[in-house]
Amino acid sequence: MLMGKFTHNLDAKNRLFIPAKHRDQLGETFVITRNIDKCLSVFSMEEWEKYTDKLEQLPSTQAREIARFIYSNAADVQPDSQGRVLIPAELLAYAGIEKSAVVVGCGRHAEIWAEEIWNEKNSGENAESLTEQMIRLGF
């Protein structure tokens, strides 16, 4: 289970440190892709296969569009000896990550957020709305 929140800066080559706790669970090679929430999702290869297997169950007309979105925006990455991964520039731009990023464990996958966007989503009215939603759902 991927858990926790870690803040790290991109280096000059757009590499981001992935916490050892997460690297151990993600494996030697993992996938980073766009998430519909304007952040990046990080999957182990096993979880990536489960995620993309859902495409097989869709009618081909729906699957084509979704497959293009999913696969064209995905990158398989391998951490270097210092635990950093090179994130493609187009993924960083999509998520608005320029310098500081937050790596968040989300159970079976992780997410990478621009620190400013993460802080905005988790403060003020957004936090209150989430609290209300959790109460309604029994958490």
Secondary structure, 3 states (H helix, E strand, C coil): CECCEEEEECCCCCEEECCHHHHHHHCCCEEEEECCCCCEEEEEHHHHHHHHHHHHHCCHHHHHHHHHHHHHCEEEECCCCCCEEECCHHHHHHHCCCCEEEEEECECCEEEEEHHHHHHHCCHHHHHHHHHHHHHHCC
